[in-house]
Amino acid sequence: MLRLVIGNKNYSSWSLRPWLLLRHFEVPFDEVRLPLDTPEFQQRIPDYSPTGRVPVLHDGTRVVWDSLAICEYVNETFLEGRGWPSDPSLRYLARCAAAEMHSGFGPLRAQLPMNCRRTPNAYRWNADAEADIRRVLTLWRELRRRAGGPFLLGDFGIVDAMFAPVAIRFRGYGVVLDDNARHYSEALFALPAMREWQAAAEAETERLGDDAL
């Protein structure tokens, strides 16, 4: 049995990505949830993760400790490649977009941290985060035009798992969406696995960072 170690579902965007992929494709796994920024986390995480971070996947003696690497491992080991588009002309685009999400969008991450319970208020972000938002909206529009939806490049896959936390951020902070982004977000939020994650996040009681004020 696979074991996926994650953080709080309300806050851990990196944990959501492989969790969503596994759950959507009905790959069985055991979940170990370690609340972030707690003594419990500091005490237990060395038993699971060589980096001291989540998520981390255990498959027997194999340990995979990065969100995108976990998704790639799951795709190769359990999905027979279904995590990426079968069409090579779409597959390279999916990989580029997933990698851009994995390594970029620093201002967006910092100024609009994921909080599944958040509802929009008067908070606003600066021009750097706004530029990231514009880039995401442009990318979503270009990708969905290539394959016609409902997800970024046809059926749900790794690239959508990578952007799922962004859709949660946009909803929680009241980012104005064009029709394309709205339809894409609706498709993500309609996924049974996404609804399961959201329900569990809302049931959590921990509060971190500005959410604790």
N, C-alpha and C positions, 0 to 999 in steps of 0.2 A: 504493500500500500504506500502510495506517495504521501509525504507529509509536507505541507506548506505552512511556513511560519510567517505570520503577518502582524502588523500593528493594528491600532484602532481603526475600525472600518469608517468611522466618521472623518478621520483626518489623513489616513495613509494612502495617498494616491498611488505610490509605487506598489503597495500591496494589492490594490484593486486590479491592476493590469493583469498579472498572471492568474489571480483568483478568478477573474471574469472569464478568461480564456478557458481555464479548466472546467468551470461550472457550465459554461455555454455548450461546450462539446461533450459534456457528461463524462469527463474523465474522473474516476473516483479518487478522492484524496482525503487525508485527515488534516484538519485545520488546527494549528496552534496559534492562539492569539496572545500576544504580549503587549500590554498597554504601554504606550510610548511615554518616555520621560518619567518613569517610575522606578523605585528600587527593585521591583520585581523584574522589570525589563533588564536592568543592569546586571542583576544576579543570574538570570537565565539565558540571556542572549549568547554568551560565550559557548554554551553547550550546542548551539545550533549554527551560528554564523561566524565565518572567519573574519568578516569585516566589522562585526558588531552592529549590523544593520539588518533591516527587513526590507523586502521579503527574501526568503531563502527556501529552496526546495531540496528535500531529501528523498532520494530514490535508492534505497539500499545503502550502499557505501558511497554513492555519488552525491555530491553536494553542489548545488547550483545557486549562486548568490547574487544575481543581478536580474532585475525585472525582464529586460529584453532577452537576456540569455536564458532565463527560465522559459519564456515564451518560445524561443527557438528550440530548446530542448524538448518541450512538450510537443511541438509541431513535428519534430523529427521522430520522436519515440512513440507517440501515441496517435497522432492525427494523420499520418501518411501524407504530410505536406499540405493539408487542407487549411492551415493557418494563413497561408499566402495564396493569392490568386493563381489559378492554374495557367492562365495566359501570361507568357513571359513579358509581353508588352505592358501588362498591368503589374506584374509581380515586382519589377524593379522600382516602379513608382511607390508601391506599398512599402518596400524596404527603405527607400529614401525618406518617405514621410515619417515612418516609425523612428528612423535614426535621428531625424531632425527634432522630433518630439523628445527623444531620449536625451539629447545633448544640448538642446537649446531652450529658448523661451524663459531665461532667467528672471527678468522683471515680472513676467506673468506669474511665475511660480511664487516669487517672493511677495508680491503685492496682492495676489488673489489666491491665498492658500486654500486647499480643498477643505470644505466643511459641508458635509452632506445635509446638515440641519439648518444651514444658514438661509435666511431670506433677505432680499435686497433692502438696503437702507440708504442713507445719504453718503456713505463712504464712496470715494472715488480714487482712482489710480492715476499715475502720472503718464507723461507722453511715451516713456519707454514701454510701459506695460500696454498702453493703447496700440503702439506699433506692433507688439506681439499679437494682440487680439486681431488686428487687421490682417496680419500674416496668416493666422489660423483660419480666419474666415475665407481668405483668398484660396488657401490650400484646400480647404474642404470643398469649395465651389469647383475648383479645377479637377479634383479627383472624382467627385461625384458625376461630373459631366462626362468623364471618360467611360464609366461603366453604367451609368444610369441609376445608381442607388439600389436598394435603399441605404446601404452603408457606403463607406468611402469608395470602395472599389468592387461593388457587387454585394456578395454575401459577407456576413460578419467574419472578421479575421483579426490577426495580430495588430494590424494598423489601427483598427477600431478600438481594441483593448488599450492601446497606447493613448488614444485621444479621449477615452471615456471620462477620465477625471477632469479634462478640460470642459466637457459639456456640463459637468456638475459645478465647476467653478463659474461658468457663464450664467447658469441658472441662479446660483446663490448670490451673485453680485449684481445681477440685473443687467448683464451685458446685452445691448440691443443686437438682435440677430436678424440677418436677412432671411428670406424664405427658405433658401437652401439649407442654411445652418439650423433653422427651426425644424425643418423636416428631418434632418439628420439626427438632431438631438432627440426628437420624438421617437425615432426608430431605436435609438440606444436605450432610452428610458422605458420603452415597451418590452425590452428583453426580460424574460423571467429571472435570469441571473442578476440583472441589474436591479430589478425590483427587490430581490432577496437581499442584496447588499444594502440597499437603501433602508429597508425595514430594520435590518440589524444595526445599521448606523444610528438610526433614530432611537433605538432601544438602549444604546450605550449611555452611560451616565458620566463618564470622564469628560473633563473640559480642559483644554490646553491653550496656551498662548493667549491671544486677545480674547478668545472665546471664554476664558476663565474670569475675565474682568467683569 
